[in-house]
Amino acid sequence: MRKNKHLPGIPKLDKVDSGQYIVELGTMQTGMLEELEKSHLYIAQLNDRIKALEARIEKPEKKPQK
């Protein structure tokens, strides 16, 4: 993403001779939706991982009795 200066699913904008950019809205929206879905899945995975870690922290550890 940092190397190409845009998200992988979003096509690079084409520049015409007059200096204006050509934007294909259908392709752009499709790419944005794909990136949004990827982000949503990644956030859901992180949320599940956080919940599992919180559950481990909240469980009292059994300490050996003296």
Secondary structure as UniProt FT lines:
FT   TURN            2..5
FT   TURN            8..9
FT   STRAND          14..15
FT   TURN            17..18
FT   STRAND          21..22
FT   HELIX           25..58
//
